[in-house]
Amino acid sequence: MSTNEENKPKQVTWFNGCGGRIGIVIGEKGDFAYIGMALRHDEDDDVDHIIKYGAKFPLDAAKLLPVSKYYTKTENQT
């Protein structure tokens, strides 16, 4: 299993999927978001795992999704 570039989460979107929750994480830097399953019992641990080991997801598509949680202050945050 390869790891992605070192990155911190900026925001996450959660969906209920077949077999569990699916997270799409946008990092503070990079050209991609990351998608993966929630495998742990802690949301922040799941986000950390997804951003390190998740599959790359198109950043432009991820920005169109509703945000479940912000991790850093952004200009779009209210």
N, C-alpha and C positions, 0 to 999 in steps of 0.2 A: 504494500500500500504506500503510495507516495503522499507526501505532505505538500500543502499549498504554501505559498509565500507567507511569511510572518505578517499577521494582520490583526487588527482589533475590530470587533463588531461595531457597526454603526446602527443597524436596525435589523429586526427580524419579523418575518411574516409566518404565522403558523396556520396550517390547514389540517383538518382531519382526513386521513387517507386510509386506504385499505391496510390494516395491520398496525395502525398507530398514527401519531402526529408527524407531519412533514414540515420541516422548517426551511425557509429560504432566507439566507443571511447576506446582507450587504455589508461589506467591510469599509473601513475608513479610507482605504486605498485600493487600487487595482481596477482592472477592466471587466471583471466578472463578479457575480454574486455566487453563492454556494448553496446547494440544496442537499438535504439529507434527512434521515429519520431521527426522531427523538428516541434514543436508546437508553438514556439514563433517567434517573428520577429527580433531576434538578434542571430547570429550564436553562439557567446560565451555563451549566456544564454541557448541556446539549448544544447550545449555541457555539460554545468554544470548540466542541468536537466537530460540528458541521463546518465551521470556518477553516479548521485545520485539515479535515479529511473528506469533506463533502465534494460532490461532483460540481464542476463549473456550470453556472446557469447564466444566461444572458442578462447583463446588468440593466439594459434598457427595459427589458420585460419586468425585472424585479422591481424597478422604480414605479411601475404602474400598479403594483399590488398594494392593498391596504396594509398599513403598518400595525403589527401587534405590539411592538415594544421598541422604543428608542434607547440606545446605549450611550450616545453622545448628543450634545445639543446641536441641532441643525437649524438652518433657516426656515425649514418647512414645519418644524415642530411648533405646536401651539401650547 
